[in-house]
Amino acid sequence: MVDADSGWDGRAGEARTGRGTRDTGGTWGMRGARAADALPDRRVAAPDSRVALPGRRVAAVSLVALAALATGCEPGTATGAQDAPPPARPTQAAAPSPTAPVTEDAKPRNAPPPSPSASTAAPAPSPDPTTARPAPEPSTAPPPRVLMRTGSESDRVRELQARLRQIGHFGRNPTGYYGSVTADAVRSFQAKRSLPVTGSTDEVTWGRLLAMTRVPKAAELRPPTERPLAAPDERCLKGRVLCISKNSRTLAWMIDGKVVSAMDVRFGSEYTPTREGVFEVFWKSRDHVSTLYDTPMPYALFFSGGQAVHYSADFAANGYGGASHGCVNVRDKKKVAALFGQVRTGDKVVVYW
């Protein structure tokens, strides 16, 4: 069956033989036959053609192959071969370009690093609940035992003060009394050593202090506290007299003009001055407590109203930085205790400048 639109009457075979046979569509010569073979008619490969034309199809395929080899590119759609299915593209990845060698991570060598973003950044690893540390349980150990605190008075307190003075935490002479100055010195020591700051000396604080200091010498524990005595008032030269000088701030216990003992003293402020003159001891109270100021007055020897000679823990701790309410304060507890035992009711008291 011949395609009516092909323009060929079935005698093309003669033209292909080279005899120059003439048909109704025109005259064919040898040159025309070769041209027909070289350039196939576009209508030969119409999609609805049912007749195979092997000669022309072979020529078309050969022409396409020659064109592909000549250009070195992928095969394209050639003229006269529209009915041929297009070649399938290879599914494998194309070979890398020689100008951009492929690295192990398949990234071009000159490609810029990817910018970090919330979507590409690796998420922070969440803690494994099975490896999380449990909360520490509260300690049930008892607190360290307190050895000394405010109000304590002993030779150990004196040693504590001497040791604190060795390392610069206590700037006074040891008195043996645990007052506010000693408590502040202990707080300073505890804070510097990262210990609980309580102001009291417990076993841990005491052990740390012992490890950092040496055993105090006798002169460190009991330094001289007597100030130079003033020339005694002439009223002090006879009998048993407590001779008290405001000028030298000393008390001399004298019997018939001889000094038995002497000690440092301080007096009242300008608003509560210590009275001057000649008096006598009218009352002794070993463990007295002031009813007016609610303060301890150990070893009190009253000589004028509510004024007395007595031991003062504040004087022992703070020195002359403070003042009394009119009494004569003594800071050496052992000396005033010995004085208390020797003085009798009725003995003379002389206060002068």
Secondary structure, DSSP 8 states (H G I E B T S, - for coil): ---TTS---S-HHHHHHTS--EETTEE--HHHHHHHHHS--TTTT-TT--S--HHHHHHHHHHHHHHHHHH-S-----TT-TTS------SS-----TTS---TTS--TT-------TTTS-------TTT---------S----EEE-TT-BSHHHHHHHHHHHHTTS--S---SB--HHHHHHHHHHHHHTT----SSEEHHHHHHHHHHS----HHHHS-----------GGGSSSEEEEEETTTTEEEEEETTEEEEEEEEE-B-SSS----EEEE--EEEEEEE-TTT--EEEEEEEEETTEEEEE-HHHHHHGGGS-BSSSEEE--HHHHHHHHHH--TT-EEEEE-
